[in-house]
Amino acid sequence: MSLNNLSSAIIGILLSLFILAMGPIVDCSDLAGSTMTLQCPDGAPVSFMWPVLSLIVAAIGIGNWLYKNRER
């Protein structure tokens, strides 16, 4: 396993963290006291779409890195 094209995995992970942080911003009406618990300050849950989409993006980035570094 080589570290060539590691930027694909890093970009995928960073983009997935950004998407995960966007969930409360989009779903909650008030962000005062908001944390990364996937719950709005008023107790309403954040949609499960955000963690699933985040996981898919991270998997695509890591999969892209693994694909580019596969043994030929």
The first five atom37 places (N, CA, C, CB, O) and aatype in JSON, in Angstrom:
{
  "aatype": [12, 15, 10, 2, 2, 10, 15, 15, 0, 9, 9, 7, 9, 10, 10, 15, 10, 13, 9, 10, 0, 12, 7, 14, 9, 19, 3, 4, 15, 3, 10, 0, 7, 15, 16, 12, 16, 10, 5, 4, 14, 3, 7, 0, 14, 19, 15, 13, 12, 17, 14, 19, 10, 15, 10, 9, 19, 0, 0, 9, 7, 9, 7, 2, 17, 10, 18, 11, 2, 1, 6, 1],
  "atom_mask": [
    [1, 1, 1, 1, 1],
    [1, 1, 1, 1, 1],
    [1, 1, 1, 1, 1],
    [1, 1, 1, 1, 1],
    [1, 1, 1, 1, 1],
    [1, 1, 1, 1, 1],
    [1, 1, 1, 1, 1],
    [1, 1, 1, 1, 1],
    [1, 1, 1, 1, 1],
    [1, 1, 1, 1, 1],
    [1, 1, 1, 1, 1],
    [1, 1, 1, 0, 1],
    [1, 1, 1, 1, 1],
    [1, 1, 1, 1, 1],
    [1, 1, 1, 1, 1],
    [1, 1, 1, 1, 1],
    [1, 1, 1, 1, 1],
    [1, 1, 1, 1, 1],
    [1, 1, 1, 1, 1],
    [1, 1, 1, 1, 1],
    [1, 1, 1, 1, 1],
    [1, 1, 1, 1, 1],
    [1, 1, 1, 0, 1],
    [1, 1, 1, 1, 1],
    [1, 1, 1, 1, 1],
    [1, 1, 1, 1, 1],
    [1, 1, 1, 1, 1],
    [1, 1, 1, 1, 1],
    [1, 1, 1, 1, 1],
    [1, 1, 1, 1, 1],
    [1, 1, 1, 1, 1],
    [1, 1, 1, 1, 1],
    [1, 1, 1, 0, 1],
    [1, 1, 1, 1, 1],
    [1, 1, 1, 1, 1],
    [1, 1, 1, 1, 1],
    [1, 1, 1, 1, 1],
    [1, 1, 1, 1, 1],
    [1, 1, 1, 1, 1],
    [1, 1, 1, 1, 1],
    [1, 1, 1, 1, 1],
    [1, 1, 1, 1, 1],
    [1, 1, 1, 0, 1],
    [1, 1, 1, 1, 1],
    [1, 1, 1, 1, 1],
    [1, 1, 1, 1, 1],
    [1, 1, 1, 1, 1],
    [1, 1, 1, 1, 1],
    [1, 1, 1, 1, 1],
    [1, 1, 1, 1, 1],
    [1, 1, 1, 1, 1],
    [1, 1, 1, 1, 1],
    [1, 1, 1, 1, 1],
    [1, 1, 1, 1, 1],
    [1, 1, 1, 1, 1],
    [1, 1, 1, 1, 1],
    [1, 1, 1, 1, 1],
    [1, 1, 1, 1, 1],
    [1, 1, 1, 1, 1],
    [1, 1, 1, 1, 1],
    [1, 1, 1, 0, 1],
    [1, 1, 1, 1, 1],
    [1, 1, 1, 0, 1],
    [1, 1, 1, 1, 1],
    [1, 1, 1, 1, 1],
    [1, 1, 1, 1, 1],
    [1, 1, 1, 1, 1],
    [1, 1, 1, 1, 1],
    [1, 1, 1, 1, 1],
    [1, 1, 1, 1, 1],
    [1, 1, 1, 1, 1],
    [1, 1, 1, 1, 1]
  ],
  "atom_positions": [
    [[0.86, -1.17, 0.0], [0.0, 0.0, 0.0], [0.9, 1.23, 0.0], [-0.97, 0.0, 1.23], [1.79, 1.37, 0.83]],
    [[0.64, 2.08, -0.91], [1.45, 3.28, -1.01], [0.63, 4.49, -0.6], [1.98, 3.46, -2.44], [-0.6, 4.45, -0.51]],
    [[1.33, 5.56, -0.35], [0.65, 6.79, 0.05], [0.38, 7.7, -1.15], [1.49, 7.54, 1.08], [-0.02, 8.85, -0.98]],
    [[0.59, 7.18, -2.36], [0.27, 7.95, -3.56], [-1.23, 8.24, -3.58], [0.7, 7.2, -4.84], [-2.04, 7.41, -3.18]],
    [[-1.57, 9.39, -4.03], [-2.97, 9.82, -4.15], [-3.69, 9.83, -2.8], [-3.71, 8.91, -5.12], [-4.91, 9.68, -2.75]],
    [[-2.96, 9.99, -1.73], [-3.58, 10.04, -0.4], [-4.52, 11.24, -0.27], [-2.5, 10.1, 0.69], [-5.4, 11.26, 0.58]],
    [[-4.31, 12.22, -1.13], [-5.17, 13.4, -1.07], [-6.62, 13.05, -1.36], [-4.68, 14.45, -2.06], [-7.51, 13.74, -0.87]],
    [[-6.88, 12.0, -2.14], [-8.26, 11.58, -2.4], [-8.94, 11.17, -1.1], [-8.29, 10.42, -3.41], [-10.08, 11.55, -0.84]],
    [[-8.25, 10.39, -0.29], [-8.82, 9.95, 0.98], [-8.98, 11.12, 1.95], [-7.95, 8.86, 1.62], [-9.99, 11.23, 2.64]],
    [[-7.99, 11.98, 2.0], [-8.04, 13.13, 2.91], [-9.17, 14.08, 2.53], [-6.71, 13.89, 2.91], [-9.91, 14.55, 3.39]],
    [[-9.31, 14.35, 1.24], [-10.38, 15.24, 0.78], [-11.74, 14.6, 1.05], [-10.22, 15.54, -0.73], [-12.67, 15.29, 1.45]],
    [[-11.85, 13.29, 0.85], [-13.1, 12.6, 1.13], [-13.5, 12.69, 2.6], [0.0, 0.0, 0.0], [-14.66, 12.93, 2.93]],
    [[-12.52, 12.49, 3.49], [-12.8, 12.55, 4.92], [-13.15, 13.97, 5.35], [-11.61, 12.03, 5.72], [-14.09, 14.17, 6.12]],
    [[-12.4, 14.95, 4.87], [-12.68, 16.34, 5.24], [-14.03, 16.79, 4.71], [-11.58, 17.27, 4.72], [-14.77, 17.5, 5.39]],
    [[-14.36, 16.37, 3.5], [-15.66, 16.73, 2.93], [-16.79, 16.05, 3.71], [-15.72, 16.33, 1.44], [-17.86, 16.64, 3.89]],
    [[-16.55, 14.82, 4.16], [-17.59, 14.15, 4.94], [-17.8, 14.83, 6.29], [-17.22, 12.67, 5.14], [-18.93, 14.91, 6.76]],
    [[-16.74, 15.3, 6.92], [-16.89, 16.04, 8.18], [-17.63, 17.35, 7.96], [-15.51, 16.31, 8.8], [-18.42, 17.77, 8.81]],
    [[-17.38, 18.0, 6.83], [-18.09, 19.23, 6.5], [-19.58, 18.96, 6.31], [-17.51, 19.87, 5.22], [-20.42, 19.72, 6.79]],
    [[-19.9, 17.86, 5.61], [-21.3, 17.5, 5.4], [-21.97, 17.18, 6.73], [-21.42, 16.31, 4.43], [-23.12, 17.56, 6.96]],
    [[-21.26, 16.48, 7.61], [-21.81, 16.16, 8.92], [-22.08, 17.42, 9.74], [-20.86, 15.23, 9.68], [-23.06, 17.48, 10.49]],
    [[-21.22, 18.42, 9.61], [-21.42, 19.68, 10.33], [-22.54, 20.53, 9.71], [-20.13, 20.48, 10.35], [-23.12, 21.38, 10.39]],
    [[-22.83, 20.3, 8.44], [-23.89, 21.06, 7.78], [-25.29, 20.62, 8.22], [-23.76, 20.92, 6.27], [-26.24, 21.39, 8.09]],
    [[-25.42, 19.41, 8.74], [-26.72, 18.89, 9.14], [-27.46, 19.79, 10.11], [0.0, 0.0, 0.0], [-28.58, 20.21, 9.81]],
    [[-26.87, 20.11, 11.27], [-27.57, 21.0, 12.21], [-27.8, 22.4, 11.64], [-26.78, 21.1, 13.49], [-28.79, 23.04, 11.99]],
    [[-26.92, 22.88, 10.78], [-27.09, 24.21, 10.21], [-28.33, 24.26, 9.32], [-25.84, 24.62, 9.4], [-29.06, 25.25, 9.32]],
    [[-28.56, 23.2, 8.57], [-29.69, 23.17, 7.65], [-30.99, 22.79, 8.37], [-29.43, 22.19, 6.51], [-32.03, 23.39, 8.12]],
    [[-30.93, 21.81, 9.25], [-32.15, 21.29, 9.88], [-32.66, 22.09, 11.07], [-31.92, 19.89, 10.31], [-33.86, 22.11, 11.32]],
    [[-31.78, 22.76, 11.82], [-32.2, 23.47, 13.03], [-32.52, 24.92, 12.72], [-31.09, 23.39, 14.11], [-31.86, 25.56, 11.9]],
    [[-33.54, 25.42, 13.38], [-33.89, 26.83, 13.16], [-33.05, 27.76, 14.03], [-35.37, 27.05, 13.46], [-32.84, 28.92, 13.67]],
    [[-32.55, 27.27, 15.17], [-31.74, 28.07, 16.07], [-30.5, 27.27, 16.44], [-32.54, 28.49, 17.34], [-30.61, 26.15, 16.94]],
    [[-29.31, 27.83, 16.21], [-28.06, 27.11, 16.47], [-27.43, 27.47, 17.8], [-27.09, 27.37, 15.37], [-26.33, 27.0, 18.09]],
    [[-28.08, 28.29, 18.62], [-27.51, 28.66, 19.91], [-27.42, 27.42, 20.79], [-28.36, 29.77, 20.6], [-28.43, 26.79, 21.09]],
    [[-26.23, 27.09, 21.19], [-26.02, 25.91, 22.03], [-25.97, 24.61, 21.27], [0.0, 0.0, 0.0], [-26.03, 23.54, 21.87]],
    [[-25.86, 24.68, 19.94], [-25.82, 23.48, 19.13], [-24.49, 22.76, 19.29], [-26.06, 23.82, 17.66], [-23.44, 23.4, 19.37]],
    [[-24.54, 21.45, 19.34], [-23.32, 20.63, 19.41], [-23.38, 19.59, 18.3], [-23.18, 19.95, 20.82], [-24.35, 19.52, 17.55]],
    [[-22.33, 18.78, 18.22], [-22.29, 17.74, 17.19], [-22.95, 16.46, 17.68], [-20.84, 17.46, 16.79], [-22.41, 15.37, 17.47]],
    [[-24.09, 16.55, 18.31], [-24.8, 15.37, 18.8], [-25.94, 14.97, 17.87], [-25.34, 15.62, 20.19], [-26.73, 14.09, 18.22]],
    [[-26.04, 15.58, 16.71], [-27.12, 15.34, 15.76], [-28.48, 15.57, 16.39], [-27.03, 13.92, 15.22], [-29.45, 14.85, 16.14]],
    [[-28.52, 16.61, 17.21], [-29.77, 17.02, 17.84], [-29.78, 18.54, 17.93], [-29.94, 16.37, 19.25], [-28.78, 19.15, 18.31]],
    [[-30.88, 19.13, 17.58], [-31.03, 20.58, 17.67], [-31.13, 20.98, 19.14], [-32.28, 21.07, 16.88], [-31.47, 20.16, 19.99]],
    [[-30.84, 22.25, 19.45], [-30.94, 22.71, 20.84], [-32.33, 22.56, 21.43], [-30.53, 24.15, 20.93], [-32.47, 22.42, 22.65]],
    [[-33.37, 22.57, 20.6], [-34.73, 22.42, 21.13], [-35.13, 20.95, 21.31], [-35.72, 23.1, 20.21], [-36.26, 20.66, 21.7]],
    [[-34.22, 20.02, 21.03], [-34.47, 18.59, 21.24], [-34.9, 17.84, 20.0], [0.0, 0.0, 0.0], [-35.0, 16.61, 20.03]],
    [[-35.14, 18.55, 18.91], [-35.54, 17.87, 17.67], [-34.33, 17.18, 17.06], [-36.17, 18.88, 16.67], [-33.25, 17.76, 17.0]],
    [[-34.51, 15.96, 16.59], [-33.36, 15.25, 16.0], [-33.03, 15.78, 14.6], [-33.66, 13.74, 15.92], [-33.91, 16.25, 13.87]],
    [[-31.77, 15.69, 14.25], [-31.33, 16.05, 12.91], [-31.57, 14.85, 12.01], [-29.81, 16.49, 12.9], [-31.44, 13.71, 12.46]],
    [[-31.9, 15.08, 10.77], [-32.2, 14.02, 9.83], [-31.03, 13.03, 9.71], [-32.52, 14.61, 8.45], [-29.86, 13.42, 9.75]],
    [[-31.35, 11.74, 9.57], [-30.32, 10.71, 9.42], [-29.65, 10.77, 8.06], [-30.91, 9.34, 9.63], [-28.68, 10.06, 7.81]],
    [[-30.16, 11.63, 7.17], [-29.55, 11.78, 5.86], [-28.11, 12.29, 5.98], [-30.37, 12.73, 4.99], [-27.25, 11.9, 5.2]],
    [[-27.84, 13.15, 6.94], [-26.53, 13.77, 7.07], [-25.43, 12.78, 7.44], [-26.58, 14.86, 8.1], [-24.4, 12.76, 6.76]],
    [[-25.59, 11.95, 8.46], [-24.52, 10.98, 8.75], [-24.36, 9.92, 7.66], [-24.78, 10.31, 10.07], [-23.25, 9.46, 7.39]],
    [[-25.47, 9.54, 7.03], [-25.38, 8.54, 5.95], [-24.65, 9.13, 4.76], [-26.78, 8.05, 5.53], [-23.77, 8.48, 4.19]],
    [[-24.99, 10.35, 4.38], [-24.31, 11.01, 3.27], [-22.84, 11.24, 3.59], [-24.99, 12.34, 2.94], [-21.98, 11.11, 2.71]],
    [[-22.55, 11.58, 4.83], [-21.17, 11.77, 5.25], [-20.37, 10.48, 5.14], [-21.13, 12.29, 6.69], [-19.23, 10.49, 4.68]],
    [[-20.95, 9.37, 5.56], [-20.29, 8.08, 5.48], [-20.06, 7.66, 4.04], [-21.12, 7.02, 6.21], [-19.01, 7.11, 3.71]],
    [[-21.03, 7.93, 3.18], [-20.88, 7.58, 1.76], [-19.75, 8.39, 1.13], [-22.19, 7.83, 1.0], [-18.95, 7.83, 0.37]],
    [[-19.67, 9.67, 1.42], [-18.62, 10.51, 0.85], [-17.24, 10.07, 1.34], [-18.86, 11.99, 1.2], [-16.29, 10.03, 0.56]],
    [[-17.12, 9.75, 2.62], [-15.84, 9.27, 3.16], [-15.46, 7.94, 2.51], [-15.92, 9.12, 4.7], [-14.3, 7.73, 2.17]],
    [[-16.43, 7.05, 2.34], [-16.15, 5.76, 1.71], [-15.73, 5.92, 0.26], [-17.37, 4.87, 1.8], [-14.86, 5.18, -0.21]],
    [[-16.32, 6.86, -0.45], [-15.93, 7.1, -1.83], [-14.5, 7.63, -1.9], [-16.9, 8.1, -2.51], [-13.72, 7.2, -2.75]],
    [[-14.14, 8.55, -1.0], [-12.77, 9.08, -0.99], [-11.74, 8.01, -0.67], [0.0, 0.0, 0.0], [-10.71, 7.93, -1.33]],
    [[-12.01, 7.2, 0.34], [-11.08, 6.14, 0.71], [-11.06, 5.05, -0.37], [-11.46, 5.53, 2.09], [-10.0, 4.52, -0.7]],
    [[-12.23, 4.73, -0.91], [-12.29, 3.75, -2.0], [-11.54, 4.21, -3.23], [0.0, 0.0, 0.0], [-10.9, 3.4, -3.91]],
    [[-11.62, 5.48, -3.53], [-10.88, 6.04, -4.66], [-9.38, 5.91, -4.44], [-11.27, 7.52, -4.88], [-8.65, 5.57, -5.37]],
    [[-8.93, 6.18, -3.23], [-7.51, 6.03, -2.9], [-7.07, 4.58, -3.02], [-7.23, 6.55, -1.48], [-6.02, 4.29, -3.58]],
    [[-7.88, 3.66, -2.5], [-7.55, 2.24, -2.59], [-7.55, 1.76, -4.04], [-8.53, 1.41, -1.76], [-6.71, 0.95, -4.42]],
    [[-8.49, 2.25, -4.83], [-8.56, 1.85, -6.24], [-7.34, 2.34, -7.02], [-9.83, 2.38, -6.87], [-6.78, 1.61, -7.84]],
    [[-6.94, 3.58, -6.76], [-5.78, 4.12, -7.48], [-4.48, 3.44, -7.06], [-5.67, 5.62, -7.24], [-3.51, 3.47, -7.81]],
    [[-4.42, 2.83, -5.88], [-3.21, 2.19, -5.39], [-3.29, 0.67, -5.41], [-2.92, 2.67, -4.0], [-2.51, 0.0, -4.74]],
    [[-4.22, 0.12, -6.16], [-4.34, -1.33, -6.2], [-3.13, -1.94, -6.91], [-5.65, -1.74, -6.91], [-2.48, -1.3, -7.73]],
    [[-2.85, -3.19, -6.56], [-1.75, -3.9, -7.21], [-2.18, -4.31, -8.61], [-1.32, -5.16, -6.38], [-3.29, -4.77, -8.84]],
    [[-1.26, -4.12, -9.54], [-1.59, -4.45, -10.93], [-0.96, -5.72, -11.33], [-1.18, -3.37, -11.88], [-1.13, -6.16, -12.47]]
  ]
}
